[in-house]
């Protein structure tokens, strides 16, 4: 594949299970190395970068949101997000990040005191607290019901607009594609279509 991604875009990677979405996302995030070709982030060649360079890239430039949010049971939402802010270059405060995902009233709650959607929003706050230039979301609504999934996607949408972050969302749900600037359809590890939406549709307006 030959692909360029730009700051501020929302990109949706759309395809069935096994189409290559998660593999591409992991390569973009510096978690996996491509077996061939070149991947560049600004002036950094990620395909030839050493482990220290990849670690700095993941720590400083990339925020990850996964399908399973894996909270730490013994930490409050504020403490969970603080794990990231303490090792980041120019982070938000935990309070700022949680306010951005509308969890100011849940900052001192433990995971057992929150719903699945609230726990996923804590995971989003954790990812955006470092002010990443790249936000990678791997099936962020996969474990949630429709109503809760809408709330989570709205938080991702708000973070994109607030921070101007390149946001890549991996999903098999076609309806989510309408929130994107561009939709990249994958099949068998190949791009089969790239289409541009003339205008993003707000998540709340989609036909769920």
C-alpha positions as CSV (number, residue, x, y, z in Angstrom):
1,X,0.0,0.0,0.0
2,X,1.0,3.6,-0.6
3,X,-0.5,6.0,1.9
4,X,-0.1,9.5,3.4
5,X,-1.9,10.7,6.6
6,X,-2.1,14.3,7.7
7,X,-2.4,16.2,11.0
8,X,-6.0,16.9,12.1
9,X,-7.6,14.2,10.0
10,X,-9.9,11.5,11.2
11,X,-9.2,8.4,9.2
12,X,-11.4,5.3,9.5
13,X,-9.8,1.9,8.6
14,X,-12.7,-0.2,7.5
15,X,-12.7,-3.9,6.8
16,X,-13.7,-7.4,8.0
17,X,-11.9,-9.5,10.6
18,X,-8.5,-10.4,9.2
19,X,-8.3,-7.6,6.6
20,X,-5.2,-6.2,8.1
21,X,-6.6,-3.2,10.1
22,X,-5.0,-4.0,13.4
23,X,-1.7,-4.9,11.8
24,X,-1.6,-1.6,9.9
25,X,-2.5,0.2,13.1
26,X,0.3,-1.5,15.1
27,X,2.8,-0.6,12.3
28,X,1.7,3.0,12.4
29,X,2.2,3.0,16.1
30,X,5.7,1.5,16.1
31,X,4.5,-1.7,17.8
32,X,5.3,-3.8,14.8
33,X,7.9,-3.4,12.0
34,X,6.9,-3.9,8.4
35,X,8.7,-6.7,6.5
36,X,9.1,-4.5,3.5
37,X,8.8,-0.9,2.4
38,X,9.3,2.4,4.3
39,X,7.3,4.1,7.0
40,X,8.1,7.7,7.9
41,X,6.8,9.9,10.6
42,X,7.9,13.5,9.8
43,X,11.7,13.1,9.5
44,X,11.9,9.8,11.3
45,X,12.3,6.6,9.3
46,X,10.4,4.2,11.6
47,X,11.5,1.2,9.5
48,X,15.1,1.7,10.3
49,X,14.7,3.3,13.8
50,X,16.4,1.6,16.7
51,X,14.5,0.6,19.8
52,X,15.3,3.8,21.7
53,X,13.9,5.9,18.8
54,X,10.8,3.8,18.6
55,X,10.3,4.1,22.4
56,X,10.5,7.9,22.2
57,X,8.1,7.9,19.2
58,X,5.6,5.8,21.1
59,X,6.0,7.8,24.3
60,X,6.0,11.3,22.9
61,X,4.0,11.2,19.7
62,X,1.4,8.4,19.8
63,X,-1.6,7.7,21.9
64,X,-3.2,4.3,21.9
65,X,-6.8,3.4,22.6
66,X,-7.6,-0.4,22.5
67,X,-10.9,-2.4,22.5
68,X,-10.2,-3.6,26.1
69,X,-9.3,-0.7,28.3
70,X,-7.5,-2.7,31.1
71,X,-7.9,-0.3,34.0
72,X,-5.7,-0.8,37.1
73,X,-8.3,-1.8,39.8
74,X,-6.4,-0.1,42.6
75,X,-6.1,3.3,40.9
76,X,-8.7,6.1,40.6
77,X,-9.3,7.6,37.2
78,X,-7.1,10.6,38.2
79,X,-4.3,8.3,39.3
80,X,-4.6,6.1,36.2
81,X,-4.2,9.1,33.8
82,X,-1.3,10.5,36.0
83,X,0.8,7.4,35.1
84,X,1.1,8.9,31.6
85,X,1.4,12.6,32.6
86,X,4.4,11.8,34.8
87,X,6.5,10.5,31.9
88,X,5.3,12.9,29.1
89,X,7.1,16.0,27.7
90,X,4.2,18.5,27.8
91,X,1.2,16.8,29.2
92,X,-2.2,18.1,30.3
93,X,-3.0,17.6,33.9
94,X,-5.1,14.5,34.7
95,X,-7.9,16.9,35.5
96,X,-7.8,18.5,32.1
97,X,-7.7,15.2,30.3
98,X,-10.6,13.8,32.2
99,X,-12.6,17.0,31.7
100,X,-12.1,16.7,27.9
101,X,-13.9,13.3,28.0
102,X,-16.5,14.6,30.4
103,X,-15.4,12.7,33.5
104,X,-14.7,15.5,35.9
105,X,-17.3,14.1,38.3
106,X,-15.6,10.7,38.2
107,X,-12.0,11.6,38.8
108,X,-11.7,10.0,42.2
109,X,-13.7,6.8,41.3
110,X,-12.2,3.4,40.9
111,X,-12.9,1.1,37.9
112,X,-15.4,-0.9,40.0
113,X,-17.4,2.2,40.5
114,X,-17.6,3.1,36.8
115,X,-19.5,1.6,33.7
116,X,-17.7,0.1,30.8
117,X,-18.1,3.3,28.8
118,X,-16.7,5.4,31.6
119,X,-13.7,3.1,31.9
120,X,-13.1,3.5,28.1
121,X,-13.3,7.3,28.4
122,X,-10.6,7.0,31.1
123,X,-8.5,5.1,28.6
124,X,-9.1,7.9,26.1
125,X,-8.1,10.5,28.7
126,X,-5.0,8.5,29.4
127,X,-4.1,8.4,25.6
128,X,-4.7,12.1,25.0
129,X,-3.1,13.4,28.2
130,X,0.3,13.5,26.5
131,X,-1.1,15.7,23.7
132,X,-0.2,13.1,21.1
133,X,0.2,14.1,17.4
134,X,-1.1,10.6,16.4
135,X,-4.1,8.9,18.1
136,X,-4.6,5.3,17.2
137,X,-7.9,3.6,18.1
138,X,-8.3,-0.2,17.7
139,X,-12.0,-1.1,17.7
140,X,-12.7,1.4,20.5
141,X,-16.4,0.5,20.7
142,X,-16.0,-3.2,20.1
143,X,-16.9,-4.2,23.6
144,X,-19.7,-1.6,24.1
145,X,-23.4,-1.3,23.4
146,X,-24.5,1.3,20.8
147,X,-25.4,4.1,23.2
148,X,-22.2,3.8,25.1
149,X,-20.2,3.4,21.9
150,X,-21.6,6.8,20.7
151,X,-20.5,8.4,23.9
152,X,-16.9,7.0,23.4
153,X,-16.7,8.1,19.7
154,X,-17.9,11.6,20.7
155,X,-15.0,11.8,23.2
156,X,-12.6,10.7,20.4
157,X,-14.2,13.3,18.1
158,X,-13.8,16.0,20.7
159,X,-10.2,15.2,21.3
160,X,-9.4,15.3,17.6
161,X,-11.0,18.8,17.3
162,X,-9.4,20.1,20.5
163,X,-5.9,18.9,19.9
164,X,-5.7,18.7,16.0
165,X,-4.4,15.2,16.3
166,X,-4.2,12.8,13.4
167,X,-6.8,10.2,14.5
168,X,-7.0,6.7,13.0
169,X,-10.0,4.5,14.0
170,X,-10.0,0.8,13.2
171,X,-13.5,-0.7,12.9
172,X,-15.7,-3.2,11.0
173,X,-18.8,-1.0,11.6
174,X,-19.6,0.8,8.3
175,X,-21.7,3.5,10.1
176,X,-18.6,4.8,11.9
177,X,-17.0,5.6,8.5
178,X,-19.2,8.7,8.2
179,X,-17.4,10.5,11.0
180,X,-14.2,10.4,9.0
181,X,-12.4,12.8,6.6
182,X,-11.2,9.7,4.7
183,X,-12.2,6.1,4.8
184,X,-9.6,3.4,3.9
185,X,-11.2,0.1,3.0
186,X,-8.9,-2.9,3.5
187,X,-9.2,-6.5,2.4
188,X,-6.5,-9.2,2.6
189,X,-3.8,-6.7,3.7
190,X,-4.4,-4.4,0.7
191,X,-6.2,-1.1,0.2
192,X,-9.2,-1.7,-2.0
193,X,-10.6,1.8,-1.8
194,X,-9.9,5.2,-0.4
195,X,-12.9,7.6,-0.3
196,X,-13.2,11.1,1.0
197,X,-16.2,12.3,2.8
198,X,-17.1,15.8,1.7
199,X,-17.9,16.7,5.3
200,X,-17.5,14.8,8.6
201,X,-20.8,13.9,10.1
202,X,-21.0,14.3,13.9
203,X,-21.2,11.0,15.6
204,X,-24.5,11.8,17.2
205,X,-26.1,12.3,13.8
206,X,-25.2,8.9,12.4
207,X,-27.9,6.4,11.6
208,X,-27.2,3.8,14.3
